[in-house]
Structures are given as C-alpha cells and as structure tokens.
Amino acid sequence: MQPEWAPQRCDNTLYAHPLTPDTCMDFPDEPVLYFYQRVGLGYGPIGKSANNPDEWFFLINREESSTGNEGSEIWKVDTCSGRKQLILDKVKSQPKINEQGWMIFRRAFDGLMYKISPEGDSLKAVSNLVAHDLFDWCLDGEAFFYRARFKDVAYLVSIDGTVLDSFVMDYHAVAGRGNRVALSLESDLTTTNSRIAILNLTNGALAEVADLQEVGLGGPLALAWESDESLVGTFSAGLYRIDVPTGEVEEIEGYCENLFYYYPVIDPDNPYWLILGKRDYEYPTEFAQVNFTANVVLYNTETGQEWQLDLDQ
C-alpha cells in the first residue's frame, strides 16, 4: 500500500506503513528518575535525494540504549530496488542535505564540519573549528551557517569551506532558507532560548518574530522552514508551527509523555508532510525502566496522518 505522497514509479513495496492514532499516556510522578532503554536500532531522518525521489537518506545508531547520535552511520536506500548503501560512519550530528544533495555534519572523532556527496564520495572537512550541533544550509545550498563550539560566534561558510562572514551570537536552534536564517536566542524574559528571530544574511539585520516563553513553550529543540512564512519546531511540549510575519503559534501535535518528536525535515515536494524522528516510550516498569523505539515517520500536518518508514528490511 502506497501513501498519497508516494506515487507508484516502479514495482516496489515501499518501506512504509500507516500508524494508528497515538494514545497519550501519563506516567507516574514517582520515581522522579527513569532509566531509558532503546529497543532495536536507533533511526533518524536526513531527507530525500535531490535527484531521485525514491531515494532516502537516514541515520542508524547501533549503540545499545543510546538516546543520542554519537557514532551514527549515514545510509541511503532506494525504495524501488531495495538497494541500501552505507555512506559513512562515525557521524556525531544529524546531517543536513541541500538542494544539490550534498550533506554537512560533524564527525565523532574531531567535531569538525564535513561535507559529502550523495554518492558517498568527496568527503572533505569544511571547518577548522570544532562546531556545535547547530548548523544548516542557506543561500540555496551554496553556503552553510554554523556556530563554533567553544565561543559565541557563528560563521557563514561557502560549500567549499571558505568563511564568508561571521556573527557574534549564541543561538540554540537554526534553520536556513535562502538568505535568511531562523534562530532561537536567549529570551529577554528568562534564561531560556525561546526568542525566535530571523537573521538576514545580506544586510546582517536581525528581525524579531516572537518570544515563545509568552505562550509557555520555551525554546525549540529544532526548527525547519515549512514555507517562506512559517517555521515548524519540535519542542519538549510537542510539534508547533510559528507564523513568521505575525509571530502566532499553532499546535500541530501536543505533549504526551510517551511520545517525542525530533529532527524535523520538510519534504520539498510535499510541504505538508514532515519527515521526523519519533521515539515511542512504553509505560514504566516496576523498576522505573522505560523502553523506547526510535524510528523515522512521515507526518501530514493537514490531516494528522502518520506513516512509519520500515528501514530495517
């Protein structure tokens, strides 16, 4: 069975199945500390191929019970032929893919920024500074924006690694689109990073959008441009849309203790479909252990329909 976003192009059994609506659970208040154990491999989304809509890039983390990405592998799968390809291992952060298919990411052993082609060749370091997990493509994939790990300075860097500009700032979520970079900055109200602003890379102007502390959200864990005028953010409290011109916030999926979304990616061909990482937590056992799975799902923001990519075939 094919989801509506995947027209039949070949004889395949696309790696996806529809999910039943989630049931929201409340976990016991005690004990305060839970022990989390991942069941199976940990998957994370990267995005679709720029040249072949049947190809998907994703992360695999094989470290038992890990809730992070340390030591992950980049994989590519062709959902028509079923062919899988290991692109690279020892990846520390979620790679970001541009319009030409190039990916940028951090390596686990040195923390520098690297780029690699969609074919898995032309691996090259494109920074000489240790980076934070806060970066994205901009300028239509011709450059990227990243923050240095040990100082509050962000850099605009060309695809070949040439530093084009620098900005003194401390931000905690980032999403690039054209000559604009959406950022979460420290709030003027609290010490949370709940202030959303847009940096114009052409003139250096910083335009305020909203302080999400005013609506009780706090800072986003990650941001993605849904359109020229809207952002989607993953929060501890769920999935939300932010209207850039007005600063208004709309709930897409609210908070549940047994669900957690991460790594939002917009399908460029179908902007109402989010590609997301999703953790599903089981109810705690008597030993305060919480088992969870980590998968890649497709979420329709208009209907709430959700599909899971079956990447372990």
N, C-alpha and C positions, 0 to 999 in steps of 0.2 A: 504494500500500500504506500502510495506517494503522498507527502504533504503538498498543499497547494503551491508552496514556493518552489517546488522541485518538479518542473515539467519533465515528462519522460523523454530522455535523449538516447537511451540505449537500454539494452537488456540488463537490468540490474535489480537488486533487492535492497535499495538504499539503506544505509546503516542508520535507520531511524524508526522509532515507533512512538505513537501518541501516548501521552501520560494522562492518567485520570486526575481530576482536580485534587489538589493537596488538602489534607485535613490538618488544621492548625492545632498544635498541642501546647499545653502549658506544662513545663517541667516543674518538679517540686522545688520549693525555695531552699530546702536543705538537702544535701550539704552545699555550701557555697562553692566548693571546688569540685569540678567534674574532671574525669580523665577521658580523653578523647582517643578513640582507636579507629583508624581508617580501615575499611574492609575493601580489599581489592586495590587495583591501581588508582592513582590519582590523576584525573584528566583536567586539562584547562584549555580554553579556546584561544586560537590565534586569529583565524579568519579564513576566508575563501581565496582561492587562487585568482590572480588578476587576469589570467589568460584562459582558464578552464573552470567554468562554474561547477563542474563535478568534482573538482579537487578541493580538499580541505586541509588546512594546517592546524595542528593541535599539539599540546604538551602531554607527556606522560611522566609522572613521578612514581618511581618504583620503591622509594624508601618507605619502609613499613611504618604505618601510622602517621606519616608526615602530614602536617596541615599547611606546609609551605611549598616552595618550588626549588629549593636547594638541590642541585644535581639533576634537574629535569632534562628530558630529551625532546627535541623538536621532530615531529613526524608529519608526513604528508600521505594522504590516502586518496585514491581515485575511486569514487563510489560507483563508477560504472564497471571498471575491470576488477575492482577489489585489490589492486596493487597498492602495497604500502612501501614507504621509503623512509628510512631513518636519515634525517638531515644532519643532526648534530647532537652531541650530548654535553653534559656539564654546563647547562644553562641555569642561571640563577633567577631570572625575572621573566615575566610574560613578554614574549616578543611582540612588537608592533609591526604590521605589514603595510606597505604603501601601495599606491596605485599601480606601480610597475612590478610589484611582487617582492621587492626587497624587504628583508626583516632586520630590525635592530633589537638588541637585547644586551644584557650583562652576562658575562661568564662567571662561573662559580669560583674559579681559582684566582682571579685578579680584580674582578669588579669593574673592569673597563667596558665601554660600549663597543659592540661589534656589529658588523652587518654581514649578511649572507644572502646569496641569490636564491630564488625559489627552486633552483635545480640542486642546491646544496653545495655549490662551489663559490669561489671568490670570497672566502672568509677573510675579513680584514678588521683590525682594530681601528675605530674611528674616534677615539678619545685617548688622551694621555693622562686623564684624571679619573680616579675612582668615582663612579656615578651612583646616584640614588635610584631606587625603583620608581622614578618619576620622570617619564620621558614620552614623547610621541612625535610622529611625523608632522610636518607642516609645509607650507609653500608648495602644495600639490606633490609632495613626495620628493622634492628636490633638496630638502633640509630637514633636520630634526631639532627638537628642543629638549634639553635635559638639565638637571640640577646636579652639581657636584656634591659628593657625599659628605665632605667634612667642612664645607663652607657654604654660606647662603648666597651662592652665585649660580645663576642659570646661564646656559650658553645656547646660542643658535649656531648650528653646525651644518655645513653642506654635506651632501651624501658621500663625498669623498673624504670627509674628516676635517675640512678647513673651518676654523672658527670664524663666523661672520659677525657675531655681535655677542655682548654679554649684558646681563641684567642682575643688579643686586636685589635679590628677593629670596624669601623662604616660602615655598608652597608645598602642598601635600596631596594634590591630585591634579592631573593635567590631561588636556585633550586638544589636539591641534586640528585646525581646518583652514586651509588657505593661508592667509596672512594673520589669522587670529589664533590665540592660544587661550583656552579656558583654564582657570586656575582656582584652587581653593587656598585662601590665605587666612592668616590668623584674624579672628574676629575682634572688633573693637569692643564687643560686649563681654567676651570671656576669652580664655586662652585656647579655645577650640579653633580648628581650621575650617570654620563654617562660612566664611565670607567668599562668595563667588565673584570673580572679576574676569574681564576679557582683556588680554594684552594684545595691542595692535603692533605687529612686528615691523610695519612700515614706518610708523612715526614714534613708537615707544609709548603711546598713550595707554593708560590703564582705566578701563570703564567698569564701574561698579554695577553688579547685577542684583545681588540680594545677600543678606546675611541670614543663613538658614537656621541660625540659633533662634531667630524670632518665631519660627514655626516649629521649633522643638526637634529639629533633625540633627543638629550638629554637623560635623564635617563629612563629606563624601569619602568613601574608600576608593572609588574610581569614578571617572567621568568619560562620556563618549558623546560626540556630536550626533544627534539624531537628524537634524536638518540645519539650515543656516540660522534658524532662530530658536532652536531648542536643544537642550542637553538632557541626557539620561545619566543618572547617578545611582551607584549601588551604595547603600548605607547599612549600618547595623540594624536600622529600622525598616529595611526593605528596598524596593525599587521606586524611584521617583523621577518625574520629568520637571525640568526647570525651563520656563519660558524666558529667553534672554532679553527681549525688549521690555517686558513688564516685571520680571523677577518673580512671577507667580509660580507656585509649586503644586504639582498634581501627583497624587499617589497612583502608581501603577500596580504595585503588589506590596501590601503592608507587612508588618512584622509578625513572624512566627518563630517560636523558639526552636522548632525542628527543621527550619529551612534557612539557608544562607546563600545569597547570590554574589558572584564576584566576576571580575574581568568582563565588563560589558563591551561587546563589539557589535556595530551596526552592519547588517547585511547591505552592501552598497546597491544591490539590485532590488532589494525589498526592504525599504527603511522601516516598515512596521514590524519586522522580525529582528529581535535581539538575539545575538549569539552570546550565551552566558555560561560561566561555570556555576555549578549548583551543588551544594552539599545538602544531603538529606540525613538528618540525625534521628536515630532511634531513641525510644523512651529510655531513660537511665535505668540501669540495673541496680540491684541492691548494693553493689559495690561502687556505686557512683560512676560507673563506666558508661560512656555514650559512644556507641558505634555509629559510623557515618560512611557514606559513599560520596565520591567526588566525580561528577560527570559533566559533560557538555550538553546543554539544552538549547532549544530554539523557542523563543517566547514571542507570541504575537501580542503586541501592545494594544491592538484594537479589540481583540476577542478574548484575550487571556489564554488562548490555546497554547499548549506546550508539547514539544516533541523532544525526545532524548536521542542523541546520536550514539549508536551502538559501536563504539570504536574498538571493542575488544574481540571483534570477529576474527 
